[in-house]
Amino acid sequence: MRVLLMPCGIGMGHASRCLTIARKLQEEGVEVAFASYGCGYEMLDAYHEYKTLKLPDIKFYGSNGEFDIKYTAKKSINIPYIFLKSIYYESRMIRKFKPDIILADSHFSVPITAKLFGVPCIMIQNELTLNFSEFYPQEKKIKYLENGLKKFIRNICKLSKVIIVPDVPGTTEIPLKLNKKVVHTGPFLKNNPDKMPSKNDLRIKLGFNNSDKIVLVTVGGSNFGIDLLKLICDSSSLIKCDRLIIVTGPEIEADFIPETQYIIKKKFLDNMMEWMKISDVIVSLAGHTTIMETISLGIPNMIIPIDNHPEQLKNAVNIERYGISIVEDLKNLSPEEISTNINRLLTDPEIIDRADKVKEMFSKYNGTEIAVKIIMKHAMDNQSI
């Protein structure tokens, strides 16, 4: 059996959760291959031994940690050409690899390509609606664009066999016309938190003391996280921890981050969940994959969603309800304020107690295994045909 995975390449979250699926599929004797672009491709190509095709780049634009919807729309005037070009490259990969099924993670040209070749396609989506027009209430063009994209996403997703949402029910708004196709599996995790070594054992393995207070900062490779990283560096002397671990991602030039006995700088961590588990606090953007891993491990956290980014803002709202997170707008944070928040998370007994309860709540989900069963079932159905 062969499965072709094509994740969105903006940030590392989509590629990361597809890697989780790929590894589980390989355990079942399935041959896998990848196609992606941007940061997702860079991570797959540089750090993993998979067949990986580079697809045409799609970019989001912004500055100062803020997603600029209007400028992105203006710069995306050639998106129809990129869309067709992507279908061409996807077609080449399908002809060469001959998959039994294709897995598309938030990459919307793939269901069309799969349909052209008669190959079943499964979509992975944690966001099925768009609400960016609320940031520009006076801009009718933005509203028209949003309505058009909503219809486009619905029609594309209808081409797939199943839409897998790697989250718990109730966190994602599901369009009525897609309701019968959607399956909530719970998060895709590289490691089962209940089967991982203890926090103390992992600290010994990774070279830390059991008594250390550890803060992990990760921005998932997105350039939108550079300003957060700079703020963390400016506030580092105020954060009351023993070790500050900063994970930048493969596309960020992080020469501005000093490496000291106190500050540990990493570009990429394949065993990220182990590094997350040894941490007492996690600081990150509001990417869905990072949030799912953080909640499932039960780590107190500070979330800074990309400003004007509808999906990240929704993700932040969803995690905040568990009571183990502080959600802040980057524009409103000074070094003193961000360090005060982190120091509170390090010491607040109520938050620490709730974190253990949240971990127990999420322990009943096994999204990776459920997703793999769905993928293999549809692949075998296709083989029988």
C-alpha positions as CSV (number, residue, x, y, z in Angstrom):
1,M,0.0,0.0,0.0
2,R,1.2,3.5,-0.8
3,V,0.1,6.8,0.7
4,L,1.1,10.2,-0.6
5,L,1.0,13.1,1.9
6,M,0.7,16.7,0.8
7,P,0.7,19.1,3.7
8,C,0.4,22.9,3.5
9,G,4.0,24.3,3.9
10,I,3.2,27.6,5.7
11,G,4.8,27.0,9.1
12,M,5.8,23.5,10.3
13,G,2.6,22.4,12.0
14,H,0.9,20.8,9.0
15,A,4.0,18.9,7.9
16,S,4.7,17.9,11.5
17,R,1.3,16.3,12.0
18,C,1.6,14.5,8.6
19,L,4.9,13.1,9.8
20,T,3.2,11.7,12.8
21,I,0.7,9.9,10.5
22,A,3.5,8.8,8.1
23,R,5.4,7.1,10.9
24,K,2.4,5.2,12.1
25,L,1.6,4.2,8.5
26,Q,5.1,2.9,8.1
27,E,4.7,0.8,11.3
28,E,1.8,-0.9,9.4
29,G,4.0,-1.6,6.4
30,V,2.8,1.2,4.3
31,E,5.1,3.1,1.8
32,V,4.8,6.9,2.2
33,A,6.0,9.9,0.2
34,F,5.6,13.7,0.6
35,A,5.1,16.8,-1.4
36,S,5.1,20.3,0.1
37,Y,6.5,23.8,-0.1
38,G,7.9,26.6,2.1
39,C,8.9,25.8,5.7
40,G,7.1,22.4,5.5
41,Y,9.2,21.3,2.6
42,E,12.4,22.7,4.2
43,M,11.8,20.6,7.3
44,L,10.9,17.4,5.5
45,D,13.9,17.8,3.1
46,A,16.5,18.7,5.7
47,Y,15.6,16.5,8.6
48,H,13.8,13.4,7.3
49,E,14.6,10.7,4.8
50,Y,11.4,10.7,2.8
51,K,10.8,11.1,-0.9
52,T,9.7,14.8,-1.0
53,L,8.7,16.8,-4.0
54,K,8.9,20.6,-3.8
55,L,5.6,22.3,-4.8
56,P,5.2,26.0,-5.8
57,D,5.3,28.4,-2.8
58,I,2.3,30.0,-1.3
59,K,3.0,32.9,1.1
60,F,1.3,34.9,3.8
61,Y,2.5,38.5,4.3
62,G,2.7,40.8,7.3
63,S,5.1,42.5,9.7
64,N,5.6,43.0,13.5
65,G,3.9,39.7,14.2
66,E,0.7,40.7,12.3
67,F,-0.9,39.0,9.4
68,D,-1.8,41.5,6.7
69,I,-4.8,40.2,4.9
70,K,-5.1,43.0,2.4
71,Y,-1.5,42.9,1.3
72,T,-1.6,39.1,1.1
73,A,-4.6,39.3,-1.2
74,K,-2.8,42.0,-3.3
75,K,0.3,39.9,-3.6
76,S,-1.7,36.8,-4.4
77,I,-3.0,38.0,-7.7
78,N,-1.1,35.2,-9.4
79,I,-2.6,32.6,-7.2
80,P,-4.6,30.9,-10.1
81,Y,-1.3,30.4,-11.9
82,I,0.3,29.0,-8.7
83,F,-2.7,26.8,-8.2
84,L,-2.5,25.3,-11.7
85,K,1.3,24.9,-11.4
86,S,0.8,23.1,-8.1
87,I,-1.6,20.7,-9.8
88,Y,1.0,20.0,-12.5
89,Y,3.7,19.1,-9.9
90,E,1.2,17.1,-7.9
91,S,0.3,15.2,-11.1
92,R,3.9,14.3,-11.7
93,M,4.2,13.0,-8.2
94,I,1.1,10.9,-8.5
95,R,2.2,9.4,-11.8
96,K,5.6,8.5,-10.4
97,F,4.6,7.2,-6.9
98,K,1.2,5.7,-7.9
99,P,-0.5,6.1,-4.5
100,D,-3.5,4.1,-3.3
101,I,-4.7,7.2,-1.4
102,I,-3.7,10.8,-1.0
103,L,-3.7,12.8,2.3
104,A,-4.0,16.5,1.9
105,D,-3.4,18.7,5.0
106,S,-4.9,22.2,4.3
107,H,-3.6,22.1,0.7
108,F,-6.6,22.8,-1.5
109,S,-5.4,22.0,-5.0
110,V,-4.8,18.3,-4.0
111,P,-8.4,17.0,-4.0
112,I,-8.8,18.3,-7.6
113,T,-5.6,16.6,-8.7
114,A,-6.6,13.4,-7.0
115,K,-10.0,13.5,-8.7
116,L,-8.3,13.9,-12.1
117,F,-6.4,10.6,-11.5
118,G,-9.2,8.7,-9.8
119,V,-7.3,8.4,-6.5
120,P,-9.3,8.9,-3.3
121,C,-8.3,11.9,-1.2
122,I,-8.7,12.5,2.5
123,M,-8.4,16.1,3.9
124,I,-7.0,17.1,7.2
125,Q,-8.5,20.4,8.4
126,N,-8.7,22.1,11.8
127,E,-10.4,25.1,10.2
128,L,-13.3,25.0,7.8
129,T,-14.6,28.5,7.9
130,L,-13.0,31.9,7.4
131,N,-13.8,35.1,9.4
132,F,-11.1,37.5,8.4
133,S,-13.6,40.2,7.1
134,E,-14.3,41.1,10.7
135,F,-10.9,42.8,10.8
136,Y,-12.0,45.1,7.9
137,P,-15.7,45.7,8.5
138,Q,-15.8,48.6,6.0
139,E,-14.0,46.7,3.2
140,K,-16.6,45.2,0.9
141,K,-13.9,43.6,-1.3
142,I,-12.6,41.7,1.7
143,K,-16.1,40.4,2.5
144,Y,-16.6,39.3,-1.1
145,L,-13.2,37.6,-1.0
146,E,-14.1,35.8,2.2
147,N,-17.4,34.6,0.8
148,G,-15.8,33.3,-2.3
149,L,-13.1,31.5,-0.4
150,K,-15.7,29.9,1.9
151,K,-17.6,28.5,-1.1
152,F,-14.3,27.4,-2.7
153,I,-13.2,25.5,0.5
154,R,-16.6,23.8,0.8
155,N,-16.6,22.7,-2.8
156,I,-13.0,21.4,-2.6
157,C,-13.6,19.5,0.6
158,K,-16.7,17.9,-0.9
159,L,-14.3,16.1,-3.3
160,S,-12.6,14.3,-0.5
161,K,-13.8,11.0,1.0
162,V,-13.4,12.2,4.6
163,I,-12.4,15.4,6.4
164,I,-10.4,14.6,9.5
165,V,-10.4,17.2,12.2
166,P,-7.4,16.5,14.6
167,D,-9.2,18.0,17.6
168,V,-12.0,17.3,20.0
169,P,-15.7,17.9,19.0
170,G,-17.0,21.4,19.5
171,T,-13.8,23.3,18.7
172,T,-14.3,23.7,14.9
173,E,-17.3,25.3,13.1
174,I,-18.5,22.8,10.5
175,P,-20.4,24.0,7.5
176,L,-23.7,22.2,7.2
177,K,-22.9,20.8,3.7
178,L,-19.8,19.1,5.0
179,N,-21.1,17.8,8.3
180,K,-21.5,14.1,7.1
181,K,-17.9,14.0,5.9
182,V,-16.3,15.3,9.1
183,V,-14.7,13.0,11.7
184,H,-13.1,14.3,14.9
185,T,-10.3,12.1,15.9
186,G,-8.5,14.0,18.7
187,P,-5.0,15.4,18.2
188,F,-2.2,13.7,16.2
189,L,0.7,13.2,18.6
190,K,4.1,11.9,17.8
191,N,4.2,10.3,21.2
192,N,1.5,9.0,23.5
193,P,1.9,11.1,26.7
194,D,1.0,8.2,28.9
195,K,3.7,6.0,27.3
196,M,6.5,8.6,27.4
197,P,9.2,8.4,30.0
198,S,8.7,10.5,33.1
199,K,9.6,14.1,33.2
200,N,12.6,13.4,35.4
201,D,13.9,10.5,33.2
202,L,13.6,12.7,30.1
203,R,15.5,15.5,31.8
204,I,18.4,13.1,32.6
205,K,18.3,11.9,29.0
206,L,18.5,15.4,27.6
207,G,21.1,16.7,30.1
208,F,19.0,18.8,32.6
209,N,18.7,18.7,36.3
210,N,15.4,17.6,37.9
211,S,15.3,20.8,40.0
212,D,15.7,23.1,37.0
213,K,12.9,25.5,36.1
214,I,12.6,25.3,32.3
215,V,10.8,27.5,29.9
216,L,10.5,26.4,26.2
217,V,9.7,29.0,23.5
218,T,8.8,27.9,20.0
219,V,7.5,29.7,17.0
220,G,7.1,26.8,14.5
221,G,9.4,28.3,11.9
222,S,7.0,31.1,10.9
223,N,8.6,34.5,10.2
224,F,5.7,35.9,12.1
225,G,7.4,34.7,15.3
226,I,10.6,36.8,15.0
227,D,9.2,39.7,17.0
228,L,8.1,37.3,19.8
229,L,11.7,35.8,19.8
230,K,13.2,39.3,20.1
231,L,10.8,40.2,22.9
232,I,11.8,36.9,24.7
233,C,15.5,37.8,24.4
234,D,14.8,41.3,25.8
235,S,13.0,39.9,28.8
236,S,15.3,36.9,29.4
237,S,17.0,38.4,32.4
238,L,13.6,38.9,34.0
239,I,12.3,35.4,33.6
240,K,12.8,33.4,36.8
241,C,13.9,30.1,35.3
242,D,17.1,28.1,35.1
243,R,17.1,27.3,31.4
244,L,15.4,29.1,28.5
245,I,15.1,26.9,25.4
246,I,14.3,28.7,22.2
247,V,13.3,26.8,19.1
248,T,13.2,29.0,16.0
249,G,12.4,26.7,13.0
250,P,14.6,26.1,9.8
251,E,13.6,29.3,8.0
252,I,14.4,31.9,10.7
253,E,17.8,33.5,10.8
254,A,18.3,33.7,14.6
255,D,21.7,35.3,14.9
256,F,20.2,37.8,17.3
257,I,19.5,35.1,19.9
258,P,22.5,34.7,22.2
259,E,23.6,31.2,23.2
260,T,24.7,31.0,26.8
261,Q,24.6,28.5,29.7
262,Y,21.1,29.9,30.4
263,I,19.8,30.3,26.8
264,I,19.7,27.1,24.6
265,K,19.0,27.8,20.9
266,K,17.7,25.1,18.6
267,K,16.7,25.4,15.0
268,F,14.7,22.1,14.9
269,L,13.8,19.3,17.3
270,D,12.6,16.0,15.9
271,N,11.7,14.9,19.4
272,M,9.9,18.1,20.2
273,M,7.3,16.4,22.6
274,E,10.2,15.2,24.8
275,W,11.5,18.8,25.1
276,M,8.0,20.0,25.7
277,K,7.5,17.5,28.5
278,I,10.6,18.5,30.4
279,S,9.4,22.1,30.4
280,D,7.5,23.8,33.2
281,V,6.1,26.5,30.8
282,I,5.7,26.7,27.1
283,V,5.5,30.0,25.1
284,S,4.4,29.9,21.5
285,L,2.3,31.3,18.7
286,A,-1.2,29.8,18.4
287,G,-0.5,27.1,15.8
288,H,-2.9,24.2,16.1
289,T,-0.3,21.4,16.3
290,T,1.7,23.1,19.0
291,I,-1.4,23.8,21.0
292,M,-2.6,20.2,20.8
293,E,0.7,18.9,21.9
294,T,0.9,21.4,24.8
295,I,-2.6,20.6,26.1
296,S,-2.1,16.8,25.8
297,L,1.1,17.1,27.8
298,G,-0.7,19.3,30.4
299,I,1.9,22.1,30.4
300,P,1.0,25.6,31.6
301,N,1.5,28.0,28.6
302,M,1.5,31.4,27.2
303,I,0.0,31.8,23.7
304,I,0.6,34.8,21.5
305,P,-1.6,34.4,18.3
306,I,-0.5,36.1,15.1
307,D,-2.5,39.3,15.0
308,N,-5.3,39.4,12.4
309,H,-4.9,35.6,11.8
310,P,-8.4,34.2,12.2
311,E,-7.3,30.6,12.7
312,Q,-4.7,31.4,15.3
313,L,-7.2,33.7,17.1
314,K,-9.7,30.8,17.2
315,N,-7.1,28.4,18.4
316,A,-6.2,30.8,21.2
317,V,-9.8,31.1,22.3
318,N,-10.1,27.3,22.4
319,I,-7.1,26.7,24.5
320,E,-7.9,29.5,26.9
321,R,-11.0,27.7,28.1
322,Y,-9.0,25.0,29.8
323,G,-7.6,27.4,32.3
324,I,-3.9,26.6,31.9
325,S,-3.1,29.4,29.4
326,I,-2.4,33.1,29.3
327,V,-3.3,34.6,25.9
328,E,-1.8,38.0,25.0
329,D,-1.5,40.3,22.0
330,L,2.2,40.8,21.1
331,K,1.6,44.5,20.5
332,N,0.5,45.0,24.1
333,L,3.5,43.2,25.7
334,S,6.7,44.7,27.1
335,P,9.6,42.7,28.5
336,E,8.3,43.3,32.0
337,E,4.8,42.2,31.1
338,I,5.8,39.0,29.3
339,S,8.2,38.0,32.0
340,T,5.6,38.6,34.7
341,N,3.1,36.3,32.9
342,I,5.7,33.6,32.5
343,N,6.8,33.8,36.1
344,R,3.2,33.5,37.2
345,L,2.8,30.3,35.1
346,L,5.9,28.9,36.7
347,T,4.6,29.3,40.3
348,D,0.8,29.5,40.3
349,P,-0.4,26.2,42.0
350,E,-3.9,26.4,40.7
351,I,-2.8,26.6,37.1
352,I,-0.3,23.7,37.7
353,D,-3.0,21.6,39.3
354,R,-5.4,22.3,36.4
355,A,-2.7,21.3,33.9
356,D,-2.6,17.8,35.3
357,K,-6.4,17.5,35.0
358,V,-6.3,18.7,31.4
359,K,-3.7,16.1,30.6
360,E,-5.9,13.4,32.1
361,M,-8.9,14.7,30.0
362,F,-6.9,14.4,26.7
363,S,-5.4,11.0,27.6
364,K,-8.5,9.3,26.3
365,Y,-7.9,10.5,22.7
366,N,-5.7,8.6,20.3
367,G,-6.1,10.6,17.1
368,T,-3.1,9.2,15.2
369,E,-4.4,5.6,15.4
370,I,-7.9,6.6,14.5
371,A,-6.7,8.6,11.5
372,V,-4.5,5.8,10.3
373,K,-7.4,3.3,10.4
374,I,-9.5,5.7,8.3
375,I,-6.8,6.2,5.8
376,M,-6.0,2.5,5.4
377,K,-9.7,1.5,5.1
378,H,-10.2,3.9,2.2
379,A,-6.9,2.8,0.6
380,M,-7.9,-0.8,0.8
381,D,-11.4,0.0,-0.6
382,N,-9.7,1.6,-3.6
383,Q,-7.4,-1.4,-4.1
384,S,-10.3,-3.7,-4.1
385,I,-12.0,-1.6,-6.8
